Amino acid sequence: MNQYIQFKKQRELGEILSDTFAFLRTEFKPFMTTYFKIVAPYLIILLIALGFYLYSFSSILDFNSTSSNELFSGISMMVSALVFIVAMILVYAVSQSTVLHYIKSYTELQGQTDFDKIKKEVYDTLWSFIGLGIIVVLSIMVGFIFCFIPGIYLAVPLSLSFSIMIFMNKSVGESYNYGFTLVKDEWWITFATLFIIGIIVGIAGYAFNLPAVIYQYASMGIFSGEMDATSLSGNFVDPVYLILNMIGTLAQMLLNIISIVAGAFIFFNLNEKKNFTGTFERIQNLGKTTEE
């Protein structure tokens, strides 16, 4: 039996970070098994779409192609880009939903999980996740357009809206609005926690993408000072470059799990400060234990 990690309690910034990695470490095998059983098909579609997009993009950069080939390449690139974007949205939605529903099952069953229930709830809430995700992204984008700072302000409460929807069983609109209530008087510490998590995930993601960048530069002759622009198109269909890009993309998806788990800990921390949900539950359970 793995050590049970209590989500429903108040935590300081350091505890949120340490417990995030502690949860992933202790639950690694059952968690990743559940994750890949649900998310793997969407990840495969995403990686295939990425490969086709890079191949189509290389055709656009081919200076020896005819006008008819350029037209076909342009159309195929737009189609592959559209498929890639749709696949990316699905992967993010299913991935986030799977992680949060796993945590929900984990907390409800005191360290155990129900795979069938998790899978059912992931698909039952898929469109809600996609809809909420689109609204959140558009809101943050509009915020960044207006002098950048509003985007940062909106990103903090809205990043918690997905956890609110799952753990509090609220609708899309209620989840969107309640995030602002949750971070009231706690915006700065929430921002600091999200910022540190973002730095950790960003640096790790950059490390996984760096080999593809180095390989591309080396293939173009940048390091040797003999750059050949005509070789640029060939780099995108180079099997090694494609594989390195796919590994980097897959790593980005998996590293995003850290942000989602940390976001769940942040939600429970703020919810405990506002509503004392976990405290009341522990008191009730203590009373039941005493009666028995």
RATA-V74128 format. One record per backbone hydrogen bond with DSSP energy under -0.5 kcal/mol. NH is the residue of the N-H (numbers start at 1). CO is the residue of the C=O. E is the energy in kcal/mol with one decimal. If there is no record, write none. Layout:
NH;CO;E + NH;CO;E
//
This chain:
6;4;-0.6 + 7;5;-0.6 + 9;7;-2.2 + 16;12;-2.2 + 17;13;-2.0 + 18;14;-2.5 + 19;15;-2.8 + 20;16;-1.6 + 21;17;-1.6 + 22;18;-2.0 + 23;19;-2.5 + 24;20;-1.9 + 25;21;-2.0 + 26;22;-2.7 + 27;23;-2.3 + 28;25;-0.8 + 31;27;-2.8 + 32;28;-2.8 + 33;29;-2.1 + 34;30;-2.2 + 35;31;-2.7 + 36;32;-2.7 + 37;33;-1.9 + 38;34;-1.4 + 39;35;-3.2 + 40;36;-1.6 + 42;39;-0.8 + 43;39;-2.0 + 44;40;-2.5 + 45;41;-1.8 + 46;42;-2.1 + 47;43;-2.5 + 48;44;-2.4 + 49;45;-2.5 + 50;46;-2.2 + 51;47;-2.1 + 52;48;-2.3 + 53;49;-2.2 + 54;50;-2.5 + 55;51;-2.1 + 56;52;-2.7 + 57;53;-2.6 + 58;54;-1.9 + 59;55;-1.2 + 60;56;-1.3 + 61;57;-1.3 + 62;59;-0.9 + 63;61;-0.9 + 65;62;-1.3 + 70;66;-2.3 + 71;67;-2.2 + 72;68;-2.2 + 73;69;-2.8 + 74;70;-2.5 + 75;71;-2.3 + 76;72;-2.7 + 77;73;-2.2 + 78;74;-2.0 + 79;75;-2.5 + 80;76;-2.7 + 81;77;-2.4 + 82;78;-2.2 + 83;79;-2.5 + 84;80;-2.3 + 85;81;-2.4 + 86;82;-2.5 + 87;83;-2.8 + 88;84;-2.4 + 89;85;-2.4 + 90;86;-2.4 + 91;87;-2.7 + 92;88;-2.5 + 93;89;-2.5 + 94;90;-3.1 + 95;91;-2.7 + 96;92;-2.4 + 97;93;-2.4 + 98;94;-2.6 + 99;95;-2.3 + 100;96;-2.3 + 101;97;-2.5 + 102;98;-2.1 + 103;99;-2.2 + 104;100;-2.3 + 105;101;-2.4 + 106;102;-2.6 + 107;103;-2.5 + 108;104;-2.3 + 109;105;-2.2 + 110;107;-0.7 + 111;106;-3.0 + 112;109;-0.7 + 115;113;-0.6 + 118;114;-2.4 + 119;115;-2.9 + 120;116;-2.2 + 121;117;-2.6 + 122;118;-2.2 + 123;119;-1.9 + 124;120;-2.2 + 125;121;-1.7 + 126;123;-0.6 + 129;125;-2.4 + 130;126;-2.4 + 131;127;-2.7 + 132;128;-2.7 + 133;129;-2.7 + 134;130;-2.4 + 135;131;-2.1 + 136;132;-2.7 + 137;133;-2.7 + 138;134;-2.5 + 139;135;-2.3 + 140;136;-2.4 + 141;137;-2.5 + 142;138;-2.5 + 143;139;-2.1 + 144;140;-2.2 + 145;141;-1.9 + 146;142;-1.7 + 147;145;-1.7 + 148;144;-1.4 + 149;147;-3.4 + 150;146;-0.7 + 151;143;-1.1 + 151;148;-0.7 + 152;148;-1.4 + 153;149;-2.5 + 154;150;-2.6 + 155;151;-2.0 + 156;152;-1.1 + 157;153;-0.8 + 158;154;-2.1 + 159;155;-1.4 + 160;157;-1.1 + 161;158;-1.1 + 164;160;-2.2 + 165;161;-2.1 + 166;162;-1.7 + 167;163;-2.9 + 168;164;-1.8 + 170;164;-0.7 + 175;171;-2.6 + 176;172;-2.1 + 177;173;-2.0 + 178;174;-2.7 + 179;175;-1.0 + 180;177;-1.1 + 181;177;-0.8 + 182;178;-2.4 + 183;179;-1.8 + 184;181;-0.7 + 186;183;-2.5 + 187;183;-0.5 + 190;186;-1.9 + 191;187;-2.8 + 192;188;-2.5 + 193;189;-2.0 + 194;190;-2.6 + 195;191;-2.7 + 196;192;-2.3 + 197;193;-2.3 + 198;194;-2.5 + 199;195;-2.1 + 200;196;-2.3 + 201;197;-2.7 + 202;198;-2.6 + 203;199;-2.6 + 204;200;-2.0 + 205;201;-2.6 + 206;202;-2.4 + 207;203;-1.9 + 208;204;-1.4 + 209;205;-1.6 + 210;206;-1.7 + 211;207;-0.6 + 213;209;-1.5 + 214;210;-2.8 + 215;211;-2.5 + 216;212;-2.1 + 217;213;-2.5 + 218;214;-2.5 + 219;215;-2.3 + 220;216;-1.8 + 221;217;-0.6 + 221;218;-0.8 + 222;217;-2.1 + 225;221;-0.8 + 225;222;-0.6 + 226;221;-1.8 + 228;220;-1.7 + 229;227;-0.5 + 231;228;-1.2 + 232;229;-1.5 + 235;231;-1.2 + 236;232;-0.8 + 236;233;-0.6 + 237;233;-0.5 + 237;234;-0.8 + 238;235;-0.7 + 242;238;-2.6 + 243;239;-2.5 + 244;240;-2.5 + 245;241;-2.2 + 246;242;-2.4 + 247;243;-2.6 + 248;244;-2.2 + 249;245;-2.5 + 250;246;-2.7 + 251;247;-2.6 + 252;248;-2.0 + 253;249;-2.0 + 254;250;-2.2 + 255;251;-2.9 + 256;252;-1.4 + 257;254;-1.3 + 258;255;-1.2 + 259;255;-0.8 + 260;256;-1.9 + 261;257;-2.7 + 262;258;-2.5 + 263;259;-2.2 + 264;260;-1.8 + 265;261;-2.0 + 266;262;-2.4 + 267;263;-2.4 + 268;264;-2.5 + 269;265;-2.2 + 270;266;-2.5 + 271;267;-3.1 + 272;268;-2.1 + 273;269;-1.7 + 274;270;-1.9 + 275;271;-3.4 + 276;271;-0.7 + 276;272;-1.2 + 280;276;-2.4 + 281;277;-2.2 + 282;278;-2.3 + 283;279;-2.1 + 284;280;-2.4 + 285;281;-2.6 + 286;282;-2.1 + 287;283;-2.1 + 288;284;-2.1 + 289;285;-2.3 + 290;286;-2.1 + 291;287;-2.1 + 292;288;-2.1
//
